[in-house]
Amino acid sequence: MKVLIADAINEKGIENLKKVAEVVVDTSITPEKLVNTINEYDGIVVRSRTKVTREVIENASNLKIIARAGVGVDNIDLNAATEKGIMVVNSPESTSITVAEHTMGLLLNVARKISIADKSVKSGKWEKKRFMGVELRKKTLGIIGMGRIGSQVVNRCKAFEMDAMAYDPYLPKEVAKQMGVELTDLESVLKNADFITIHVPLTPETKHLISTDEFEIMKDSAFIANCARGGIIDEEALYVALSENKIGGAALDVYEEEPPAKDSKLLELDNIVLTPHIAASTKEAQRDAAIIVADEIIDLFKGGTPQNVLNMPRIDNNTFQELSPYLELAEKLGSFISQGVNGKLKEIEIIYSGDLAEIDNLELLTRTVIQGAVNPFLSSPVNTVNATLVAKNRGISITEGRKNNAKGYESLIKVIAKSDENTFSAEGTTLHEARILKVNGYWVDVVPKGHMFIAKYEDVPGSIGKIGTKLGKHDVNIGIMQVGRDKKGGRAIMILTLDKEVPNDVVKEIQNLDNVYEAIRLEL
């Protein structure tokens, strides 16, 4: 296991990684060198300097994880990583307090004109009347984005006796009420807030979210601060609003171009406070970020599931503990049904019953089923990161259902594969190990493992013997046999676990036996 540290991180994180991996520290690595050497590494740690582009990812034949020691992943091609099944993790918790504190610092600074007053005094002046400020007390703070950082800003604004209103289409009203925040639309926030802070990611939807029209809505005494991402505020529109006193002031820690151009008009203004993207730059935050991403990498390499994966469903630890006993079963069921169905796989239906049906977030299990289903017919390995994308690109539709009745078991998972030729299903549970209990509606009890063989046949005397004789003739020994049938003399199914793989020509010979209407070889 080999990990590249491509940007400077706290030494504690590096120390932790060195306990389990070969660590190469190259914090000045060039884009060209990164492209040419990335195939040597299983993991890479970056901050904001190093760009993990599609070209880098396409050359990363061994890479399993990209770790961002921080929050934003603008410098990582998340789509390319997902397509290749590479996990992307970050350390969102590490900077929440730090960025929230910096945000409050900027609000105080711009409200009390601290920076320009400091500059004035240092130049030998004493201009008390020039620096009349405003209090935060009894003012309204408008928060755009109530995630980890926005929530921490709210907590701090309450200490200043401020009211709070927020725009966040993903925040439940009950949560906002518990926090003492009025949840409303963006226009209402802009119209009524005295101070506005931004805490959303930069996306096509949030690009220039605050521009000319928005500044027109704001109070002419309002202040706005952005410690999130450059580009959310239209800087040309901001300059006009500030220079024409359409708003009271602004504070930026992030910019559309970093560093800002030397001829940027914003640098000319006194009613704006500018810091060089340092909201997350505290010793505590950098230490915590390094430790968090190091632990994520270590956890992955030890067979665990990192908690801050950006291209996988995020689940809490309690839910993961509930799901983990069923992960092997989910993968085996997916593989079993995709090998058992004839023709091109077009649809996978997954039905969870019993205790599993009561769990809110089952996406990890669903992804694991899909992973097992698509892996048998692909040359490149698929994992839970890219499983759903691979299925979508191949035209495989996925449906998920739930039932209360688990037929006497704590939980059951049923997976149905549909193709352009037929339907094939398997249902199982976990009893100390993964077990398949039903195949195509026939009750069986098999451990889905190793070389397996399915024969569907007419339940008449001699059918089982003919199949066994044919296998024995070709030196294929039967380890375990399970038989299920619908009724005496009807149709039946035989599931075998064998000591070695059945050759293709033997499968065809069994298929051609009297009373045998289907023979399938599976590798699990």
Salt bridges, closest charged atoms under 4 A:
ASP7 OD1 - ARG49 NE 2.91
ASP26 OD2 - LYS33 NZ 3.02
GLU40 OE1 - LYS2 NZ 3.42
ASP42 OD1 - LYS64 NZ 2.77
GLU58 OE2 - ARG54 NH1 3.91
ASP74 OD1 - ARG229 NE 2.97
ASP77 OD2 - ARG54 NE 3.91
GLU83 OE1 - ARG54 NH1 2.94
ASP118 OD2 - LYS122 NZ 3.30
GLU127 OE1 - ARG130 NH1 3.07
GLU135 OE1 - ARG137 NE 3.59
ASP194 OD1 - LYS219 NZ 2.84
GLU216 OE2 - LYS246 NZ 2.93
ASP234 OD2 - HIS208 ND1 3.79
GLU244 OE1 - LYS246 NZ 3.35
ASP253 OD1 - HIS102 NE2 3.71
GLU256 OE1 - LYS207 NZ 3.69
GLU256 OE1 - HIS208 NE2 3.02
GLU258 OE1 - HIS277 ND1 2.74
ASP270 OD2 - ARG130 NH2 3.06
ASP288 OD1 - ARG287 NE 3.00
GLU347 OE2 - LYS418 NZ 3.89
GLU349 OE1 - LYS418 NZ 3.89
GLU363 OE2 - ARG367 NE 3.02
GLU400 OE2 - ARG402 NH2 3.63
GLU427 OE2 - LYS407 NZ 3.15
GLU433 OE2 - ARG435 NH1 3.09
ASP445 OD1 - ARG435 NE 2.75
GLU458 OE2 - ARG491 NE 3.36
ASP459 OD2 - ARG485 NH1 2.66
ASP475 OD2 - LYS500 NZ 3.71
GLU501 OE2 - ARG521 NH1 3.23
GLU509 OE1 - LYS470 NZ 3.53
GLU509 OE1 - HIS474 NE2 3.09
GLU518 OE1 - LYS456 NZ 2.96
GLU523 OE1 - HIS451 ND1 2.76
